């Protein structure tokens, strides 16, 4: 049996025992988590998220880039179409981790990584690629500086340790902007 067969079997079990048709389109805990695609760092697993509790946006390195911001703009439109507002009362969590594969990309394909992050090759050197604590702080600062995001988000920056399974807070939760809208 190949893994696709395994996935189909697991889906059958989920449909029979874990599926809930009553989930809402927007997350019940009003939380958006931005994280890395690394399978060791799945927010559903490390935070024991229940179905429908959070929106999880993942990319290489979990870094803030144009695609992430575009996804958030679309989520804002989806929320508005559903009669809700993103921002006040919502959590925005930036989650990075140690031992990230983005470091290898930085050393072996910096031009590719600079395109992914939407920065020049020169600017890439200032993005703390090899330091997840500094990188998460940079990304939270970039979110705070983005006037397109609703200021009422409570934003925080966390770093997950792939050796221990523990998360530490690097940037404590605080308003995205004081002039929340």
Residue pairs with C-beta under 8 A, 6 or more apart in sequence:
18 51
20 51
20 52
23 51
23 52
24 52
25 78
25 82
26 55
26 78
26 79
26 82
26 84
27 52
27 53
27 54
27 55
28 52
28 53
29 53
29 54
29 91
30 89
30 90
30 91
31 53
31 54
31 55
31 90
31 91
31 92
31 93
32 54
32 55
32 56
32 57
32 72
32 75
32 86
32 90
32 91
32 92
32 93
33 43
33 47
33 54
33 55
33 56
33 57
33 93
33 95
34 57
34 58
34 59
34 62
34 64
34 68
34 92
34 93
34 94
34 95
34 139
35 41
35 43
35 56
35 57
35 58
35 62
35 94
35 95
35 96
35 97
36 58
36 59
36 60
36 61
36 62
36 95
36 96
36 97
36 100
36 102
37 58
37 59
37 60
37 62
38 97
38 100
38 101
38 162
40 97
40 162
41 62
41 95
41 97
41 160
41 162
43 49
43 54
43 56
43 95
44 56
46 160
46 165
46 167
47 54
47 167
49 56
55 75
57 68
57 71
57 72
59 65
59 67
59 68
59 116
60 101
60 102
60 105
60 116
61 96
61 100
61 101
61 102
61 105
61 116
61 117
61 129
61 135
62 94
62 95
62 96
62 97
62 100
62 139
63 96
63 102
63 116
63 117
63 127
63 135
63 139
64 94
64 139
64 142
64 143
65 116
65 117
65 118
66 118
69 146
69 148
72 86
72 149
73 148
75 86
76 86
76 150
79 85
79 86
85 150
86 150
86 153
87 149
87 150
87 151
87 152
87 153
87 176
87 180
87 181
88 150
88 152
88 153
88 180
89 152
90 150
90 152
90 153
90 154
91 153
91 154
91 155
91 156
91 173
92 143
92 149
92 153
92 154
92 155
92 156
92 176
93 155
93 156
93 157
93 158
94 136
94 139
94 140
94 143
94 155
94 156
94 157
94 158
94 171
95 136
95 158
95 159
95 160
95 167
96 132
96 133
96 135
96 136
96 139
96 157
96 158
96 159
96 160
97 132
97 159
97 160
97 161
97 162
98 132
98 159
98 160
98 161
98 162
98 163
99 162
99 163
100 132
102 113
102 129
103 129
103 130
105 112
105 113
105 116
106 113
106 124
106 129
106 130
110 121
110 124
111 121
113 124
113 129
114 120
114 121
114 123
114 124
117 124
117 127
119 127
127 135
127 138
128 134
128 135
128 137
128 138
129 135
132 159
133 159
133 170
136 157
136 158
136 159
136 170
136 171
137 157
137 170
137 171
139 157
140 155
140 156
140 157
140 171
143 149
143 153
143 155
143 176
144 155
144 176
144 177
149 176
150 176
150 180
150 181
151 175
151 176
151 177
151 178
151 179
151 180
151 181
152 175
152 176
152 180
152 181
153 175
153 176
154 173
154 174
154 175
154 176
155 171
155 173
155 174
155 175
155 176
156 169
156 171
156 172
156 173
156 174
157 169
157 170
157 171
158 167
158 168
158 169
158 170
159 167
159 168
159 170
160 166
160 167
161 167
161 168
